[in-house]
Amino acid sequence: MNWTSTVSQLIAAERSSYEDPITAQQTKLSNQLSALDTLKSALTGLQSSAKTLGEGTSNYYQRQVTMQKDTSSTTSNMSAVADGTTPLGTYDFNIITKATATTLQGAQIGETLSNAGQTLANLNIASTITFNALDSNQNAYGQFTIDGAQVKIESTDTLQNVFDKISTATNGEVTAALSNNKVVLTGHNIGNGQPQITLGSAADTTNFLLAMHLYSDTSTTPATTVSSDQGLGAVNVATALTNAVNVGSLTGLTNSAGSFNINGKTINYNTTTDSVRSLMNEINSSGAGVLVNYDPGTGKLSIQNQQTGTIGIAVSDSTGLLKQLGLTSDSSNGGATTAYGVNAKFTVNGGETVLTANSNTLTEDITGIPGLKVTIKNTGEDTMTVAADTSAARTNINGFITAYNAFNDKVASLTKTTSNPDGTVTTSPLSGNSEVESWLTDIRKMVYQSVGTGTSTVSALYQVGLDFNSNTGDLSITNQSALDDALANNPDALAKIFNTAVDPTTGQGGVANMMYNKIQDVVNTSGSLQTQENTINTETQSLQNQMTKMETKITNDQTNLTTSFQNMETAMSQSSNDLKIIQSVVG
């Protein structure tokens, strides 16, 4: 007898009778849990949209500013932004003067380049000359190109050595000399077979031409000379102060270290480790409210206030470094000069009073126009128009409608029950869940309600063009002109429909705020949605426990059946043996 097959069939039948109903119930509960999660997502999306509409009034009072002169062919001499407090209308501005910053112009500290006998390594120029090639003995050198001829130079060459090498390399067609703080190249056969002077090539291995501010002649008529485009004598801003300027007369230093003050901020320095450039960076980041610049063309440092207007620059130094840098009024080195900035002056709407500001940014405390900020670009007149900007409010209202409809549609699809032609009924995961349907009912009532806005004509959403579809229950804008009118002419009332604070006693308030609170009650950790999920999870665990107990029973039943059949086989085998013995005796 094939009793193993019989046991398998008996156990399968037993398992099916127990487990199939439980599995079906577990699937149903899992679908309900998934549906609740879907609803929770739709609810929190609606809550987020409600929060945006319920926060303050800025969404309903935004302003757009346009300048009359900002056209395809002209640009206004000012720009402006406004907030919700700015009255709508036009404003005429006449900018008489633009604010400028005070500048302390230092004296020249770069020496005039007049000695062609100085070596390239020791030239008092703004840029350090580089030598980017190595010969067979690993000695550094550089090459530059003049009219296709290569000139090889080394750091030990004097400027005159370089001039001689230029003449030799070009066979005398180009010569060089130092004149009035500039290098001058002369072409001796320009117009007689020699083209205009061309300088440099991509294969050059030194920046000599750039350091000398020498550039190719690109004029249509070849020039006989090419000279540096600015004076060369300057301070090397990258080298240590001890090498860049004469610091021998400094006093009161300890290990070459000292300090000075600008606008009350202390700047520390060390003459052996700081350069002019690092010192400039220290000043600019010190919080002194100034920016320092060095002009290699003039050899002068300048300090400019970051704040415009007639504000001074205060400098003090007991060690003497600022004097060496030409930033004090000491006449022994020419002395620094102060050019005070000017204040902005303007009139508004043709007023007789000329208003003054030390900044080119005019705020409401200066113009007297609430919420308006004007930025001056130049002098002149222009008219600005301040109009309502409803784009943000429209975006947020449309977002609210979309989020509401998403929740409404989810509730409808997850709770619907359909009667089929054959008499059967098709249900959804949350069919018959009256609590879920009550969430939608309560929220829909809030959309219908009236709010005290101060005007009876704009106190409910249906009055400003928002209403429900009678078939689907979806919310939509059914009267666009009513909404446009409310946004343009009654933004305060429209805002109150959404954002009136909820009265803790009555529970009444703005649509958005009431809806936010209702959804919070549903989705918080102790809310009704979480309570439903907890109940489902408890039921699911209970079913799982039943399944475990039943599986244990089935396992025991299978063991018992197997043992019984094995015992039966043993008995049958013994009976067969006994029969054979009897038959053998009986014969």
Secondary structure, DSSP 8 states (H G I E B T S, - for coil): --HHHHHHHHHHHHHHHHHHHHHHHHHHHHHHHHHHHHHHHHHHHHHHHHHHHHS-STTTS-EEEEETT-SSS---SEEEEE-TTS-SEEEEEEEEE---EEEEEEEE-S-----TTSBGGG--BSS-----EE-TT--EEEEEEETTEEEEE-TT-BHHHHHHHHHHHTTTSEEEEEETTEEEEEETTBTTTB----B--TT----HHHHTT------SS--SEEE-SS--B---TTSBHHHHS--TT--S-BTTEEEEEETTEEEEEETTT-BHHHHHHHHHTTTSSEEEEEETTTTEEEEEEEEESS----EE-SSSHHHHTT-S--GGG---EEE----EEEEETT-SS-EEESSSEE-HHHH--TTEEEEE-SSEEEEEEEEE--HHHHHHHHHHHHHHHHHHHHHHHHH--EE-TTS-EE--TTTT-HHHHHHHHHHHHHHH-----S-TTSSSGGGGTEEE-TTT--EEES-HHHHHHHHHH-HHHHHHHHH----TTT----HHHHHHHHHHHHHSTTSHHHHHHHHHHHHHHHHHHHHHHHHHHHHHHHHHHHHHHHHHHHHHHHHHHHHHHHHHHH-
